[in-house]
Amino acid sequence: MRLRDHPLMTYHGVSNWPPVWIQTSEQCTVIPEMGILKHVHCFENEPCKTYLIIDHKNQVFVGRLLFSDPSFWDRVTRLLKQKIGWPIKELGELNISERPTVCD
């Protein structure tokens, strides 16, 4: 199953993929799923939230993923950290099993 279609890629029943991208230098959005993943970050005081930093045409954008399921949040965040340098569009196409697995 594609990451974008996984039933746990949600927050309170609303799909979280693709993220809404905010340009760091201005308050505007970019076309969803454009750009290259540069960084994945979580804060200890913000469980179930993952921030993605992308580069699109030499401009930096930030997107946030919110999850209702803490185990799935951890699993996806670990996976995304392994995919730095990948195009965002390809990340949404990643095949992810429906059953939980241990990520390295």
N, C-alpha and C positions, 0 to 999 in steps of 0.2 A: 504494500500500500504506500502511495506517495505521502511524504511528510505533510504536504499541504492538505491532503484529504483525510488524514488520521483523525478519528473521532475525539482524541484527547488534545488536539491542537486547538483548544478553546479556552475561553475564560468566561465563566457564567453563561455557557451555551453559545457564545459568539466566537466565530472563527478568529484566530489570531494571525493567520497567514494570508497574504503577505502583511508585514508590519506597515504602519504608516510611517513614512520617512520625513524627518524634520531636518532641514539644512542648518548646520551649526552656526553659520555666519549670518543667516537671514531666516525669517519665519516664513518659509514656503515648503512645499512638498515636492517630491520627485515622482516620476512615474513608478508605480510599484514594480519590484523585481528587476530593477536596473542596478548596476554597480557590482563591486567586488567586496566580499567580506574581508574586513581588515582587523576587527577585534570583537571579542565576545566578552561581556563583563556582567558580573552579578555582585550585589552588595549583600553582606551578611544580614543587614537589618531589613532587607526587602526580599523575603522568600517568594518564590514563584514568579519572579520578574527577571528577565534577561534582556540586556541592552546589546544591540548589534550596531557596530560602527562600520559603515561602508564608504567606499570611494566611488564616485560617479563623475567622470569627466574632470578629475582633479579637484572635486569639491567633496567635503565630508558631510555625511548624513548620519543621523542616529534614529534607530527604530527600537521599539520596546515590545517584547513578547510577554504576555501575561498568561499564566496557566492556572487552572483550577486544581489540577492533580499534581501534588508535589513530587511524586516519584517520576512521572513523565517529564515534568519540568527539568529535573536533574538529568534524566536520560538525554533529552534533546539538547540541553545546554552542553553536556559533555561531547555529544556528537558534533555540534556546531563548532566547538573549540578545536576539533580535529580538522575542520574544513576551512580554516583561514586561507584566503586567496582564491576561493571558489566564487563564481558568479552567483548572485542571489537567486536567479531563476533556476539554476541547477540544484540549489539546496532544496527548493520546494519540490523538486522532482525525485529527491532521494527516496529510495525504497526503505521503508521502516516497518518492521513486523508489528502486528497488533499485540503480540504477547511481549511483556517486558523482558528485556535482556540486560545483562550486565555490560556496561560500557567501560572500556579501559581508560 
